[in-house]
Amino acid sequence: MESGTWWYAAVAAEAPDSFHGRIRKRMRNGALGAVLLLAVVYAGLVLTATGQRWENTVTAGRVPDGRLSADQVAHWIPYEIAVSTLGLALLLLATVGILRKRYKPTVAALGVAIASTALAELLQRYVLHRPDLVGAPGHLLDGGFPSGHTTLAMSATLGFALVVPHRLRGIAVGVCALWATALGYYTLAAGWHRPADLIGADLLVLAMVCGTVALLARKRRVRPAPRRRAPLRTALVTTPVVLGVLAGLGAGVLLLSRSLGVPLPVDPSIARLAYESGQLLAAGTGLATALLLLALLRHVDFDDTAVQHRRIPEESDVEDEITGPFPVEHDHEIS
């Protein structure tokens, strides 16, 4: 076997090739699962009349939040804030990676953000169209699948998992996930996109990040992280994220069942239930995406140098190295 860091297999508690192969397989499965869920969301909410009716009802139910759109038209401050926070997040991501001298993971994280956003734009413009199956008004047909803003926000969020220290990964990704969820809320409330667009963007980014990590594992740019208990500061961030996932998905599904399949025009109370269910489902999916990536990257760290390794000497080898083929007779002092 190749020579190199002697501690590698000892920390991994398995053969180095097995560790890289296991991580590569895990991330490939994660990417495939995200793509399949993306196809299910697109088929169920975009390509069916029932899904389109529900999303039309969601859009109709955002009337009480119409002031966001009015503010945007009046002076563009909400839009500028949203765009500036995206830029600051990417700048912070690059800064952290450069300061830690994790150049290749940083390039990979920024590459995921750029590639995911470009792919989202291509998909919504040329591939994943939203046909009008229910004769909806023109203003309800705006927005493409998946959302470009949400794609960029989620790619920055998940990108921090590649550049921050392992012990701070939960804090960084958890805080950014809450920020990305808030940005998604604004996107939906302002009428730019529908719930399916946000959910699809989250799944698209998850697939891209998992594929990138699988490539890093193939290039031996990953290594085992120390196994230690999560500190209290991590729990203070991840606990609200977990609660947000449970509350968002649970309450969203409950409200969805009460407002699904109702044609327009509907009672304002039903439309509001649909809008709230869309917000909750989108928020729950975004937070769940961040938690899922953290789970997939558990005990996995990133390095800029390809990890080399050598065989750990067995007990018999150690004895041969110490004693050789012949036993050593110890001198005995005669008194």
N, C-alpha and C positions, 0 to 999 in steps of 0.2 A: 504493500500500500504506500501511498505518498507520505512524505514526511511533512511535519508542520506542527500545529498547535496540539500539544499532548492532551489538553484538557477537554477537547471537543467531545469525544465520545463519552467521557466520564460524566460530563454535565448532561448530555442528552440521554444517558442511560441506555443507549442503543448504538448500533453501527451508524457512522456518519451518512453513508449512502441511504440507509433506511430513513433517517431523519429528513433529508432533503426530499426523498421520494414521497414520504408521508405528507409533508407540507404541500408539495406540488399537487398531489392527488386531492388533498383537502380543498385547495383553492380552485382547482379545476371543477370539482363538484359544486363549489359555491358559485362559480361563474355560470355554470350550466343551469343550476337551479334558479338563479336570478333571471337568466334569459327566458326560461320557461314561464316563470311568473309574469314577466313582462308581456309575453305573448298572451297569457291568460287574461291579464288586465285589459290589454288592447282589444282582444276579441270580445270580452264580456261587457265592457263599458263603452266602447267606441263602435263596434261592428254589430251591435244588437239594438233593436228598437227600445227594449226595456232599459238598457243601460243609458241610452241617449235621453230617454224621458226623465230618468232620475237626475242626470247631470243638468238637463234643462231646468228641472225643478230647483236644483242647487243654485244655479245661476239666478233664477227668479227670486230665491229666498235671500239673496245678499242685498236686497234693497236697503235695509237699515244701515248697511256699511257703505252705501253709495257715496258717503262724504269723502271716502278715500279717493275715489275716482274724481270727484269734484276738486279736491285739493291738488291732484295731479294735473288736471287741466288748467287750474288757476295759476300755479307757480312752480310746478314740477319738483317741489322740495321732497315729497316722499320718494319719488323715483330717483332723485339724485342721492338720497340717503341709501337707498337699496343698492344702487350701483357702486357707490363709494365703499360700502362695507364689503362688497365682494372683492373689490380691488385691494382693500386693506388686508383682507383675509389671505389672499394669495401672496401679498408682499410679506406678511408675517410668516407664512409658510416657508417662503424662500429664505428669509432671514434666519429662521431657526435652523434650517438645514445647513446653511452656509456656516453659521457660527459653530455648529457641532461638527463641521467637516464631514458631513454625510452627503457628499456630492451626488453620487449615483442615486440613492433613494430620493433626494430632493428633485433631481431631474425626472425621475420616474413619477413622483407625485405631481409635479407641474405638467408633465406630459399627459397624465391621466386627465387633469383638469382641461387642458386644451383639446385633447382628442375627444373626450366625452362631450364637451360643449359643441364642437364641430359636428360630431356624429348626431347629436340631438337635433341640430339645425337641419342637417341633411335628411334625417328621418321624418321630421315634421313637414318639410317642404316637398319632398319628392317620393317618400315611401309610405309612411304611415298616415294616410289621409283620413279625414273624418267625414264620411258620406252622410248626407242628410236623409235619414230614414223615417223621420216623423214629421217632416214639414215644419221645422222650427223657424222662428223669426231670424232674420239675418244677423242681429246683434248677438245671438246665442251661438253662432258658428265661429266666433273669433277664438284664437288660441289654437296652438298645435300640440300634437302628442309626439314626444314628451316636452316638458317645459325646459327652455334653455336657462332661465334664471335659477330654477331649482337644481338643474344639473350642475351648474357652476358652483352653487353654494354647497351642495352635497359633496362634490369632488374636492373642494377645499377642506371640508370637514373630515372626510375619510383620508385625505392626503396627510393630515397631521399624524395619523397612525404610523406613517413611514418615516417621519423625521424627528419626532420628539423622543426623549428617553423613555424606555419601556415602563419605568415606574410612574411616569407622568402621562402615559398614553390614555388611561381612562379619564383623567381630568380634562385633558385637551380635547379629546373627541367628544366627551359628554357636553362640555360647555359649547363647543361649536355646533353640536347637534341641536341644542336648544336655540341657538341663533339661527340656524338653517330652518328650523321649524317655524320660528317667528317670521322669517322672510317668506316662507311658503304660505303662511296665514295671510300676509299682506298681498301676495300674488293672487290668491283666490278671492280675497275680499275686494281687491281692485278690479276684478273681472278679467284679468289677463288670461287666466287658464282655468281648467276644470280639475276636479279631484284626480281623474285618471292621468292627467298630464303630470301632476306632481308625483304620484305614485310611480308612474313609468320612469320619470327622471331618477328617482331614488334607486330603482332596480337597475337601470342602465349603468349608473355610476358604480354600484356594487359589483356588477359583472366586470366592468373595466378594471377596478381595483384588484379583484380576485385574480383576473387574468394576468395583471402586472406582477403580483406577488408570486404567482406560479412561475412566471418567467424568471424572476429574481431567484427563486429556489432552484430552478434548473441551472442557473449560472453560479450557484453556490454563494449567493449574496445574503443568505439568511443564516442565523445561528440560534441555538437554544438560549432563551432568556433565563436568568436566575428564577428559581421557584420560591417565591416569598408571598406571604400573606398580603392582601390588599390593605394599604394604610387607610386610616380613618378619613383623610382628605379625599381619597378616591371614592369611598362610599358616600360621602356627602354630595358628590356630583352624580355618580351613577344611580343612586337610589331615586332621585327625582326623574331620571330618564326612564328607569324601569317602571315607576308608577305612571309616567306619562304614556308608555307603551300599553300597559294594561288598561288604563282608563280610556285612552284614545280608541284603541281597537275594540274594546268591549262596548263602550257607549256608542261608538260609531256604527257598529253592526246592529245594535239594538234600535237606534234611530233609523238606520237604513231600512230595516224590516218594516217600519211604520210608514215610510215615505216612498218605497220603491214601486215603480210601475204606475204612478199617478199622472195622468196626462194633463197638459196645460190647457186652460188656466186652472189653477188649484187654489184651495183656501190658503190665505197667507200663513196661517199657523203650520200647515203641512209643508209649505215651501220653506219656512224657517227651520223646521225639523230636518228637512233634506239638506239645507245649507250647513247646519250644525253637524250633521252626520258626515258630510263631505270634509269639513274642516278637521273633525276628530280622526277620521280614517287617514287623511293625508298626514296629519301630525303623528299619529301612531305608527304609520309605516315609515316615516322618516327617522323617528327615534329607534324603531326596531332595526332599521338598516344599520345604524351606527352600532347598536349592541351586537348585532350578528357579526359584523366585521371584527369587533373586539373579541368575540368568542372564537372566531376562526384564527385570530392572531395570538391566541393565548399561549404564553411561553415561547413566542417567536420574536426574535430581535433582528435588526438589520445592521449590516456592516458594509463598508465601502470596499473591502478587500475580499476576494474569493477565499473561502475558508479551506485550508489544507488540513490534512490529518494524517496520522500514522497509527498503526496498530498498537493498542495498549499491551504492554508485556504481560503475559500470563504468569502465574505464580511459579511455574517450573522454570520459565525464562529468568525470573528474578533470582531464583536459587542458583541456576547455572552461571549467571553473571557474577554472583557473589562468591560461590565456592568453586566454580569450574567443574570439570569432569571428575576431579579427585577431591575427596573431603580434606579439609584443612584440620590438622591436628593442633589443638591449642597447647601452648606451653604451660606446663605445670611447675610451679615453684616448689622445690624441695627444701623443706626446712629441717 
